[in-house]
Amino acid sequence: MSHLRRLGPYLRAHARSLSLGLAYLIAAAALAAASPWVLRYAIDDLGENLTQGKLWLYAGALVSIVALEGVARFGTRMTLIGVSREIEYELRNDLFAHLSHLSPGYYHTHRIGELMSRATNDLSAVRMVLGPGIMYSANTAATLVATVSLMAALEVRLLPVALAPLVVVAWMVRHLGRMIHDRSEAVQQQLAELSAIVQENLAGSRVVRAYVQEQHERQRFAAANDEYLARSRRLVLIAGGLHPLIVTLLGIGAIAVLWQGGAMVARGALSLGEFVAFTVYLGMLQWPTIAVGWVANILERGEASMGRLLAILDAPVDISDDEVPSEDASWRPQGAVELRGLTLRLGQRDILRDVDLVVPAGTSCAIVGPTGSGKSVLVGLIPRLLDAPRGTVWLDGREIRSIPLRSLRSAVGFVPQETYLFSETISSNVALALGDADSPPPLERVGWASSVAQLEKDVADFPEGYETRVGERGVTLSGGQRQRTALARALVRDPRILILDDALSAVDAQTEDKILMGLREVMRSRTTFIVSHRISTVRDADQIVVLRDGRIVERGTHVDLVAQNGFYADLHSRQLIEDQIETE
């Protein structure tokens, strides 16, 4: 159970509540063990001299013991199960916090559906260890100690006959536990695969329908579901058979006790009350012994699930503030960006090579180049979505890793190629970076950013205006509206550095001209990076660089680059021809 040991810090944080719960449990076990002992005296005493007073005395004692036992068991469940829920809450928060700090590269190699399965199904399996697992393990131990001790005090000669099946049960649980663990892990893995297929189909439902692949996807899901059913059946075959085997062995033990104990009562070696108490104690051992198998199943499932959670929790955070000094509250970025001899290797190839670039504060820099030349990677290094080698990226003369991530990213407004909107209102999506999501967004600021992004007129046509919900990933908006919403979201925080990574690709030429006209005023007071394939988008930039195969091969103003007759001039000529064809 090496993986479950990692729960130690969570358990220690709730040591007081756990101690209280275990105290309730021990009291409940002691009271349960007291009932047969009272019953023993009641049977022997009432058999010799039955009186109304004695009947009321013993009945009252038994009722009181049972009532107190009920209170103790209620306290046990409320305390221990409550602790398991609190630890589940803390573990879920820690898991989500770690997921939120992992770099984008982690999500490129792990499917979202699988991660969601681990955060739900596996976390529930771990909670079962913390709640019922701990409670029934402790209850089994306490009940065994109390019951076996009292059974020995009643008649030690019957004890080996009664306990012999328990030895077999312990061996059987140990032997089958490993099989349960392996099959539980296989079931959880297949459930993650099933969740991933569902998530991919829901997210890509338009693509599936466009290519008429509904039948294929149903078959793929059915095949994965069949495998999940087969693995679950193999698990049930072992886990489900464990309980009947334990009950059968206990039944054999009960028959042996009845045979030998009855003979002892007949010979007068054992009183009837003692024999009845002994058989009641033997019956009390049935559930704890059965619980051994059930708890073993819970522990093995929890061990497998905790291992899968630790695979996430132990994943290294590639981009962090671990080596950054305390934040300087007086520091305010000006926006001067410099790249010095930047070479970035991802996987087996260099994405960027020997890049030197100086972008003074308050100026604009456009980046153009063919697909795969490293444009998006380059601008992603500025807010540290990817980490560049030390000493290669500088902001206002400071090495970028020496700036706390929160301060750095608060200074950057970023519009990525892939626009993502949350299933909230338009105003909530635009005001995402302004603070508390539960507070009403500042409509004046949202309106200004939307007007610059040419989104205001579209919003006015919506029945609920800025309170219109955009649906999953903004599905109710067009591609151009989603891009303009993302642009407004970047502008609303008034960043010192604005990064537009092909942010106007889905916008028509007329709307693009209006947006660029509004951006000119905004760009005067901040450093701006523009990645685009359109000459119309980049031509007014203070400097333009051309990336090819990760290298800067051309740089200058629009006029300079057209005169060089290189890649940029060729791109400009082709777009002029396209514009002429469209106007004819």
TORBA-547481 format. One record per residue (C-alpha): residue in one letter; y, x, z. Coordinates in nm, 2 decimals, padded with zeros to 4 digits. Example, Ala and Ser with C-alpha at 12.3 -4.5 7.8 and 13.67 -1.06 7.14 Angstrom:
2
> aa; c2; c1; c3
> a; -00.45; 01.23; 00.78
> s; -00.11; 01.37; 00.71
This chain:
584
> aa; c2; c1; c3
> m; 00.00; 00.00; 00.00
> s; 00.24; 00.28; -00.08
> h; 00.48; 00.06; -00.27
> l; 00.51; -00.19; 00.01
> r; 00.61; 00.09; 00.25
> r; 00.95; 00.09; 00.07
> l; 01.02; -00.24; 00.24
> g; 01.05; -00.05; 00.57
> p; 01.43; -00.03; 00.58
> y; 01.46; -00.40; 00.52
> l; 01.22; -00.48; 00.80
> r; 01.39; -00.24; 01.04
> a; 01.72; -00.41; 00.97
> h; 01.56; -00.74; 01.10
> a; 01.36; -00.58; 01.38
> r; 01.51; -00.81; 01.65
> s; 01.42; -01.13; 01.46
> l; 01.08; -00.99; 01.38
> s; 01.01; -00.91; 01.74
> l; 01.12; -01.26; 01.84
> g; 00.89; -01.41; 01.58
> l; 00.60; -01.20; 01.69
> a; 00.66; -01.30; 02.06
> y; 00.65; -01.67; 01.95
> l; 00.32; -01.59; 01.77
> i; 00.16; -01.42; 02.06
> a; 00.26; -01.70; 02.29
> a; 00.11; -01.95; 02.04
> a; -00.22; -01.75; 02.02
> a; -00.24; -01.73; 02.40
> l; -00.18; -02.11; 02.44
> a; -00.44; -02.18; 02.17
> a; -00.69; -01.97; 02.35
> a; -00.62; -02.14; 02.68
> s; -00.72; -02.49; 02.55
> p; -01.10; -02.42; 02.52
> w; -01.09; -02.25; 02.86
> v; -00.95; -02.56; 03.02
> l; -01.20; -02.77; 02.83
> r; -01.48; -02.56; 02.97
> y; -01.38; -02.65; 03.33
> a; -01.31; -03.01; 03.24
> i; -01.66; -03.07; 03.10
> d; -01.84; -02.89; 03.39
> d; -01.62; -03.05; 03.66
> l; -01.62; -03.40; 03.52
> g; -01.99; -03.39; 03.45
> e; -02.05; -03.34; 03.83
> n; -01.79; -03.57; 03.97
> l; -01.59; -03.79; 03.74
> t; -01.27; -03.93; 03.89
> q; -00.95; -04.09; 03.74
> g; -00.73; -03.82; 03.90
> k; -00.93; -03.53; 03.75
> l; -00.93; -03.70; 03.41
> w; -00.55; -03.73; 03.41
> l; -00.52; -03.37; 03.54
> y; -00.73; -03.22; 03.26
> a; -00.59; -03.44; 02.99
> g; -00.23; -03.36; 03.10
> a; -00.31; -02.99; 03.10
> l; -00.45; -03.00; 02.75
> v; -00.17; -03.21; 02.61
> s; 00.09; -02.98; 02.77
> i; -00.08; -02.67; 02.63
> v; -00.10; -02.82; 02.28
> a; 00.27; -02.93; 02.30
> l; 00.38; -02.58; 02.40
> e; 00.16; -02.43; 02.13
> g; 00.33; -02.65; 01.87
> v; 00.68; -02.54; 01.99
> a; 00.57; -02.17; 01.97
> r; 00.42; -02.21; 01.63
> f; 00.74; -02.38; 01.50
> g; 00.94; -02.09; 01.64
> t; 00.71; -01.85; 01.47
> r; 00.74; -02.00; 01.13
> m; 01.12; -02.06; 01.16
> t; 01.17; -01.70; 01.26
> l; 00.93; -01.50; 01.04
> i; 00.96; -01.71; 00.73
> g; 01.34; -01.71; 00.78
> v; 01.33; -01.33; 00.79
> s; 01.13; -01.32; 00.47
> r; 01.39; -01.54; 00.30
> e; 01.67; -01.31; 00.42
> i; 01.50; -01.00; 00.30
> e; 01.43; -01.17; -00.03
> y; 01.80; -01.24; -00.06
> e; 01.89; -00.88; 00.02
> l; 01.63; -00.74; -00.22
> r; 01.75; -00.97; -00.50
> n; 02.11; -00.86; -00.44
> d; 02.00; -00.49; -00.45
> l; 01.80; -00.55; -00.76
> f; 02.08; -00.72; -00.94
> a; 02.33; -00.46; -00.83
> h; 02.11; -00.18; -00.96
> l; 02.06; -00.36; -01.29
> s; 02.44; -00.39; -01.32
> h; 02.48; -00.02; -01.29
> l; 02.22; 00.09; -01.53
> s; 02.35; 00.22; -01.86
> p; 02.32; 00.02; -02.19
> g; 02.05; 00.26; -02.30
> y; 01.81; 00.12; -02.04
> y; 01.83; -00.22; -02.19
> h; 01.76; -00.08; -02.53
> t; 01.41; 00.02; -02.41
> h; 01.33; -00.28; -02.18
> r; 01.31; -00.64; -02.29
> i; 01.53; -00.88; -02.11
> g; 01.25; -01.14; -02.06
> e; 01.03; -00.88; -01.89
> l; 01.32; -00.79; -01.65
> m; 01.38; -01.15; -01.57
> s; 01.01; -01.20; -01.49
> r; 01.03; -00.91; -01.25
> a; 01.34; -01.04; -01.08
> t; 01.18; -01.39; -01.03
> n; 00.80; -01.39; -01.02
> d; 00.75; -01.04; -00.88
> l; 01.02; -01.09; -00.62
> s; 00.85; -01.41; -00.50
> a; 00.52; -01.23; -00.47
> v; 00.69; -00.97; -00.25
> r; 00.85; -01.24; -00.04
> m; 00.50; -01.38; 00.03
> v; 00.40; -01.05; 00.18
> l; 00.71; -01.05; 00.40
> g; 00.66; -01.41; 00.52
> p; 00.31; -01.55; 00.52
> g; 00.16; -01.20; 00.48
> i; 00.31; -01.07; 00.81
> m; 00.28; -01.40; 00.99
> y; -00.09; -01.46; 00.92
> s; -00.18; -01.09; 00.96
> a; -00.03; -01.09; 01.31
> n; -00.18; -01.43; 01.39
> t; -00.52; -01.31; 01.28
> a; -00.50; -01.00; 01.50
> a; -00.37; -01.19; 01.80
> t; -00.62; -01.47; 01.77
> l; -00.91; -01.23; 01.73
> v; -00.82; -01.03; 02.03
> a; -00.77; -01.33; 02.26
> t; -01.06; -01.53; 02.13
> v; -01.32; -01.25; 02.12
> s; -01.21; -01.14; 02.47
> l; -01.27; -01.49; 02.61
> m; -01.59; -01.53; 02.42
> a; -01.72; -01.21; 02.58
> a; -01.62; -01.33; 02.92
> l; -01.81; -01.66; 02.86
> e; -02.14; -01.51; 02.73
> v; -02.15; -01.16; 02.59
> r; -02.51; -01.20; 02.47
> l; -02.39; -01.46; 02.21
> l; -02.11; -01.24; 02.09
> p; -02.31; -01.02; 01.84
> v; -02.46; -01.33; 01.68
> a; -02.11; -01.48; 01.64
> l; -01.94; -01.17; 01.51
> a; -02.20; -01.03; 01.28
> p; -02.07; -01.23; 00.98
> l; -01.72; -01.08; 01.04
> v; -01.85; -00.73; 00.96
> v; -01.98; -00.86; 00.63
> v; -01.65; -01.04; 00.57
> a; -01.45; -00.72; 00.64
> w; -01.66; -00.52; 00.39
> m; -01.63; -00.79; 00.13
> v; -01.25; -00.82; 00.16
> r; -01.21; -00.44; 00.13
> h; -01.44; -00.42; -00.18
> l; -01.29; -00.72; -00.36
> g; -00.93; -00.63; -00.26
> r; -00.90; -00.36; -00.53
> m; -01.04; -00.60; -00.79
> i; -00.78; -00.86; -00.69
> h; -00.50; -00.59; -00.71
> d; -00.60; -00.48; -01.06
> r; -00.63; -00.84; -01.19
> s; -00.31; -00.95; -01.02
> e; -00.12; -00.66; -01.19
> a; -00.27; -00.76; -01.52
> v; -00.16; -01.12; -01.47
> q; 00.20; -01.02; -01.38
> q; 00.22; -00.80; -01.68
> q; 00.11; -01.07; -01.91
> l; 00.35; -01.32; -01.75
> a; 00.63; -01.07; -01.82
> e; 00.52; -01.06; -02.18
> l; 00.52; -01.44; -02.20
> s; 00.87; -01.45; -02.05
> a; 00.99; -01.20; -02.30
> i; 00.86; -01.40; -02.59
> v; 01.03; -01.72; -02.46
> q; 01.36; -01.54; -02.40
> e; 01.35; -01.38; -02.75
> n; 01.28; -01.71; -02.92
> l; 01.55; -01.90; -02.73
> a; 01.81; -01.63; -02.80
> g; 01.70; -01.60; -03.16
> s; 01.63; -01.96; -03.24
> r; 01.87; -01.97; -03.54
> v; 01.69; -01.67; -03.70
> v; 01.35; -01.83; -03.64
> r; 01.45; -02.15; -03.80
> a; 01.64; -01.98; -04.09
> y; 01.32; -01.79; -04.19
> v; 01.09; -02.09; -04.12
> q; 00.89; -01.90; -03.86
> e; 00.85; -02.18; -03.61
> q; 00.47; -02.19; -03.67
> h; 00.43; -01.82; -03.65
> e; 00.62; -01.80; -03.32
> r; 00.42; -02.09; -03.18
> q; 00.11; -01.91; -03.26
> r; 00.24; -01.59; -03.11
> f; 00.33; -01.77; -02.79
> a; -00.01; -01.95; -02.79
> a; -00.19; -01.62; -02.82
> a; 00.01; -01.47; -02.53
> n; -00.04; -01.79; -02.33
> d; -00.42; -01.78; -02.39
> e; -00.43; -01.42; -02.27
> y; -00.24; -01.52; -01.96
> l; -00.48; -01.80; -01.89
> a; -00.78; -01.57; -01.95
> r; -00.64; -01.31; -01.71
> s; -00.55; -01.58; -01.45
> r; -00.91; -01.71; -01.47
> r; -01.05; -01.36; -01.41
> l; -00.83; -01.33; -01.11
> v; -00.92; -01.68; -00.98
> l; -01.29; -01.59; -01.02
> i; -01.25; -01.32; -00.76
> a; -00.97; -01.46; -00.54
> g; -01.11; -01.81; -00.55
> g; -01.46; -01.70; -00.47
> l; -01.35; -01.51; -00.16
> h; -01.28; -01.82; 00.04
> p; -01.61; -02.00; -00.01
> l; -01.80; -01.68; 00.07
> i; -01.62; -01.63; 00.39
> v; -01.68; -02.00; 00.49
> t; -02.05; -01.97; 00.41
> l; -02.09; -01.65; 00.62
> l; -01.90; -01.82; 00.91
> g; -02.13; -02.12; 00.88
> i; -02.44; -01.91; 00.90
> g; -02.29; -01.75; 01.22
> a; -02.22; -02.10; 01.36
> i; -02.58; -02.21; 01.30
> a; -02.71; -01.90; 01.47
> v; -02.49; -01.95; 01.77
> l; -02.59; -02.32; 01.79
> w; -02.96; -02.22; 01.78
> q; -02.94; -01.94; 02.04
> g; -02.67; -02.10; 02.26
> g; -02.85; -02.44; 02.27
> a; -03.16; -02.27; 02.39
> m; -02.96; -02.09; 02.67
> v; -02.81; -02.42; 02.78
> a; -03.16; -02.57; 02.79
> r; -03.29; -02.29; 03.01
> g; -02.98; -02.31; 03.24
> a; -02.86; -01.97; 03.15
> l; -02.53; -02.12; 03.01
> s; -02.34; -02.43; 03.13
> l; -02.26; -02.70; 02.89
> g; -01.89; -02.64; 02.94
> e; -01.92; -02.27; 02.86
> f; -02.13; -02.34; 02.55
> v; -01.87; -02.60; 02.42
> a; -01.58; -02.35; 02.49
> f; -01.78; -02.07; 02.31
> t; -01.84; -02.29; 02.00
> v; -01.47; -02.40; 02.00
> y; -01.37; -02.03; 02.01
> l; -01.61; -01.97; 01.73
> g; -01.44; -02.25; 01.53
> m; -01.10; -02.09; 01.61
> l; -01.22; -01.77; 01.44
> q; -01.28; -01.95; 01.11
> w; -00.92; -01.97; 00.99
> p; -00.82; -01.62; 01.10
> t; -01.12; -01.49; 00.92
> i; -01.04; -01.69; 00.61
> a; -00.68; -01.58; 00.64
> v; -00.81; -01.22; 00.61
> g; -00.91; -01.29; 00.25
> w; -00.60; -01.49; 00.17
> v; -00.37; -01.22; 00.32
> a; -00.56; -00.95; 00.13
> n; -00.49; -01.14; -00.19
> i; -00.12; -01.17; -00.10
> l; -00.10; -00.80; -00.01
> e; -00.26; -00.69; -00.33
> r; -00.04; -00.92; -00.54
> g; 00.27; -00.80; -00.35
> e; 00.17; -00.44; -00.39
> a; 00.14; -00.48; -00.77
> s; 00.47; -00.67; -00.78
> m; 00.66; -00.43; -00.56
> g; 00.55; -00.15; -00.79
> r; 00.70; -00.33; -01.08
> l; 01.02; -00.39; -00.89
> l; 01.04; -00.02; -00.79
> a; 01.01; 00.07; -01.16
> i; 01.36; -00.09; -01.19
> l; 01.50; 00.02; -00.85
> d; 01.40; 00.38; -00.91
> a; 01.54; 00.39; -01.26
> p; 01.81; 00.66; -01.26
> v; 02.17; 00.55; -01.29
> d; 02.29; 00.77; -01.58
> i; 02.66; 00.70; -01.53
> s; 02.79; 00.70; -01.17
> d; 03.06; 00.82; -00.94
> d; 02.82; 01.03; -00.72
> e; 03.02; 01.35; -00.77
> v; 03.37; 01.20; -00.79
> p; 03.61; 01.25; -00.50
> s; 03.78; 00.96; -00.33
> e; 04.00; 00.76; -00.55
> d; 04.37; 00.84; -00.56
> a; 04.55; 00.51; -00.52
> s; 04.87; 00.65; -00.67
> w; 04.70; 00.76; -01.00
> r; 04.81; 00.56; -01.30
> p; 04.68; 00.65; -01.65
> q; 04.93; 00.72; -01.93
> g; 04.66; 00.71; -02.20
> a; 04.66; 01.06; -02.35
> v; 04.30; 01.12; -02.48
> e; 04.16; 01.45; -02.59
> l; 03.82; 01.55; -02.72
> r; 03.74; 01.92; -02.71
> g; 03.44; 02.06; -02.90
> l; 03.25; 01.74; -02.84
> t; 02.88; 01.75; -02.95
> l; 02.66; 01.46; -02.83
> r; 02.29; 01.46; -02.88
> l; 02.09; 01.13; -02.84
> g; 01.72; 01.15; -02.88
> q; 01.62; 01.41; -03.14
> r; 01.95; 01.43; -03.33
> d; 02.32; 01.51; -03.29
> i; 02.53; 01.19; -03.31
> l; 02.86; 01.38; -03.28
> r; 02.92; 01.74; -03.37
> d; 03.21; 01.97; -03.29
> v; 03.46; 01.69; -03.26
> d; 03.82; 01.79; -03.17
> l; 04.07; 01.51; -03.15
> v; 04.41; 01.47; -02.97
> v; 04.55; 01.12; -02.93
> p; 04.89; 01.13; -02.74
> a; 04.97; 00.85; -02.50
> g; 05.11; 00.54; -02.67
> t; 04.99; 00.63; -03.02
> s; 04.72; 00.47; -03.23
> c; 04.42; 00.64; -03.38
> a; 04.20; 00.48; -03.65
> i; 03.84; 00.59; -03.71
> v; 03.67; 00.51; -04.04
> g; 03.35; 00.63; -04.19
> p; 03.01; 00.51; -04.33
> t; 02.76; 00.32; -04.12
> g; 02.58; 00.54; -03.87
> s; 02.85; 00.81; -03.87
> g; 02.91; 00.78; -03.49
> k; 03.23; 00.58; -03.48
> s; 03.11; 00.33; -03.21
> v; 02.95; 00.61; -03.00
> l; 03.28; 00.81; -03.01
> v; 03.49; 00.53; -02.87
> g; 03.22; 00.43; -02.62
> l; 03.26; 00.77; -02.46
> i; 03.62; 00.69; -02.34
> p; 03.52; 00.41; -02.09
> r; 03.20; 00.61; -02.02
> l; 02.96; 00.35; -02.17
> l; 02.78; 00.68; -02.26
> d; 02.84; 01.01; -02.09
> a; 02.96; 01.31; -02.29
> p; 02.89; 01.67; -02.19
> r; 03.12; 01.79; -01.92
> g; 03.45; 01.93; -02.03
> t; 03.46; 01.75; -02.37
> v; 03.65; 01.43; -02.30
> w; 03.98; 01.44; -02.11
> l; 04.23; 01.17; -02.01
> d; 04.58; 01.27; -01.91
> g; 04.46; 01.62; -01.87
> r; 04.18; 01.52; -01.63
> e; 03.82; 01.57; -01.72
> i; 03.69; 01.21; -01.75
> r; 03.41; 01.25; -01.51
> s; 03.66; 01.33; -01.23
> i; 03.81; 00.98; -01.26
> p; 03.63; 00.70; -01.07
> l; 03.46; 00.46; -01.30
> r; 03.65; 00.16; -01.16
> s; 03.99; 00.33; -01.22
> l; 03.88; 00.45; -01.57
> r; 03.74; 00.12; -01.69
> s; 04.03; -00.08; -01.54
> a; 04.26; 00.12; -01.77
> v; 04.06; 00.03; -02.08
> g; 04.05; -00.29; -02.28
> f; 03.74; -00.28; -02.50
> v; 03.64; -00.51; -02.78
> p; 03.28; -00.41; -02.89
> q; 03.12; -00.47; -03.23
> e; 02.88; -00.73; -03.07
> t; 03.10; -01.00; -02.92
> y; 02.95; -01.16; -02.61
> l; 03.09; -01.47; -02.44
> f; 02.96; -01.63; -02.12
> s; 02.86; -01.99; -02.10
> e; 03.20; -02.08; -01.94
> t; 03.53; -02.21; -02.05
> i; 03.76; -02.03; -02.29
> s; 04.01; -01.96; -02.02
> s; 03.73; -01.81; -01.80
> n; 03.61; -01.59; -02.08
> v; 03.96; -01.46; -02.16
> a; 04.05; -01.41; -01.79
> l; 03.72; -01.23; -01.71
> a; 03.89; -00.90; -01.62
> l; 04.17; -01.04; -01.40
> g; 03.98; -01.07; -01.07
> d; 03.78; -01.33; -00.88
> a; 03.58; -01.55; -01.12
> d; 03.61; -01.84; -00.87
> s; 03.99; -01.84; -00.88
> p; 04.17; -02.04; -01.14
> p; 04.27; -01.81; -01.43
> p; 04.65; -01.75; -01.47
> l; 04.72; -01.97; -01.77
> e; 05.04; -01.80; -01.86
> r; 04.87; -01.47; -01.90
> v; 04.58; -01.63; -02.08
> g; 04.81; -01.81; -02.32
> w; 05.00; -01.48; -02.40
> a; 04.68; -01.29; -02.48
> s; 04.55; -01.58; -02.69
> s; 04.87; -01.61; -02.89
> v; 04.85; -01.24; -02.98
> a; 04.49; -01.28; -03.08
> q; 04.58; -01.59; -03.29
> l; 04.35; -01.80; -03.08
> e; 04.61; -02.04; -02.95
> k; 04.62; -02.27; -03.24
> d; 04.24; -02.31; -03.25
> v; 04.24; -02.39; -02.87
> a; 04.50; -02.66; -02.93
> d; 04.26; -02.83; -03.16
> f; 03.98; -02.85; -02.90
> p; 03.96; -03.17; -02.70
> e; 03.97; -02.99; -02.36
> g; 04.19; -02.70; -02.47
> y; 04.13; -02.38; -02.27
> e; 03.88; -02.57; -02.05
> t; 03.65; -02.62; -02.34
> r; 03.30; -02.47; -02.27
> v; 03.19; -02.23; -02.54
> g; 02.81; -02.28; -02.49
> e; 02.54; -02.01; -02.47
> r; 02.69; -01.68; -02.60
> g; 02.98; -01.88; -02.74
> v; 02.76; -02.07; -02.99
> t; 03.01; -02.36; -03.03
> l; 03.27; -02.11; -03.17
> s; 03.28; -01.96; -03.51
> g; 03.23; -01.58; -03.55
> g; 03.61; -01.53; -03.60
> q; 03.69; -01.74; -03.29
> r; 03.45; -01.54; -03.08
> q; 03.61; -01.22; -03.19
> r; 03.96; -01.34; -03.12
> t; 03.84; -01.46; -02.78
> a; 03.71; -01.11; -02.71
> l; 04.03; -00.96; -02.83
> a; 04.23; -01.18; -02.60
> r; 04.00; -01.08; -02.31
> a; 04.08; -00.72; -02.38
> l; 04.46; -00.78; -02.40
> v; 04.49; -01.00; -02.09
> r; 04.44; -00.71; -01.85
> d; 04.73; -00.52; -02.00
> p; 04.53; -00.20; -02.04
> r; 04.67; 00.15; -02.10
> i; 04.40; 00.22; -02.36
> l; 04.29; -00.04; -02.61
> i; 03.97; 00.00; -02.81
> l; 03.90; -00.22; -03.11
> d; 03.55; -00.15; -03.24
> d; 03.54; -00.34; -03.57
> a; 03.70; -00.62; -03.38
> l; 03.84; -00.81; -03.68
> s; 03.54; -00.80; -03.91
> a; 03.47; -01.18; -03.89
> v; 03.84; -01.27; -03.93
> d; 03.99; -01.37; -04.27
> a; 04.25; -01.16; -04.42
> q; 04.54; -01.40; -04.35
> t; 04.45; -01.43; -03.98
> e; 04.40; -01.05; -03.97
> d; 04.76; -00.99; -04.09
> k; 04.89; -01.22; -03.82
> i; 04.69; -01.05; -03.55
> l; 04.79; -00.70; -03.66
> m; 05.16; -00.82; -03.67
> g; 05.12; -00.93; -03.30
> l; 04.93; -00.62; -03.21
> r; 05.20; -00.38; -03.34
> e; 05.43; -00.48; -03.05
> v; 05.14; -00.45; -02.80
> m; 05.03; -00.12; -02.94
> r; 05.36; 00.05; -02.89
> s; 05.32; 00.07; -02.52
> r; 04.95; 00.18; -02.51
> t; 04.70; 00.42; -02.67
> t; 04.49; 00.24; -02.93
> f; 04.17; 00.32; -03.10
> i; 04.08; 00.12; -03.40
> v; 03.73; 00.13; -03.57
> s; 03.71; -00.05; -03.90
> h; 03.59; -00.05; -04.25
> r; 03.90; -00.23; -04.37
> i; 04.19; -00.02; -04.50
> s; 04.43; -00.31; -04.42
> t; 04.33; -00.28; -04.05
> v; 04.39; 00.09; -04.01
> r; 04.66; 00.19; -04.26
> d; 04.95; 00.17; -04.01
> a; 04.78; 00.38; -03.75
> d; 04.96; 00.70; -03.63
> q; 04.66; 00.90; -03.73
> i; 04.34; 00.83; -03.91
> v; 04.02; 01.03; -03.88
> v; 03.71; 01.00; -04.11
> l; 03.37; 01.06; -03.95
> r; 03.07; 01.16; -04.16
> d; 02.74; 01.26; -04.01
> g; 02.91; 01.29; -03.67
> r; 03.18; 01.53; -03.79
> i; 03.55; 01.47; -03.86
> v; 03.58; 01.55; -04.23
> e; 03.93; 01.41; -04.29
> r; 04.24; 01.34; -04.07
> g; 04.60; 01.24; -04.12
> t; 04.81; 00.93; -04.20
> h; 04.73; 00.67; -04.46
> v; 04.95; 00.84; -04.72
> d; 04.80; 01.19; -04.64
> l; 04.44; 01.07; -04.68
> v; 04.50; 00.88; -05.00
> a; 04.65; 01.20; -05.14
> q; 04.34; 01.40; -05.04
> n; 04.12; 01.21; -05.28
> g; 03.83; 01.22; -05.03
> f; 03.62; 00.95; -04.87
> y; 03.92; 00.76; -04.74
> a; 04.09; 00.76; -05.08
> d; 03.76; 00.63; -05.24
> l; 03.73; 00.36; -04.98
> h; 04.10; 00.26; -05.05
> s; 04.04; 00.24; -05.42
> r; 03.73; 00.03; -05.39
> q; 03.91; -00.22; -05.16
> l; 04.20; -00.24; -05.39
> i; 03.97; -00.34; -05.68
> e; 03.80; -00.59; -05.46
> d; 04.13; -00.75; -05.37
> q; 04.23; -00.77; -05.73
> i; 03.90; -00.94; -05.82
> e; 03.95; -01.19; -05.55
> t; 04.30; -01.28; -05.66
> e; 04.21; -01.33; -06.03
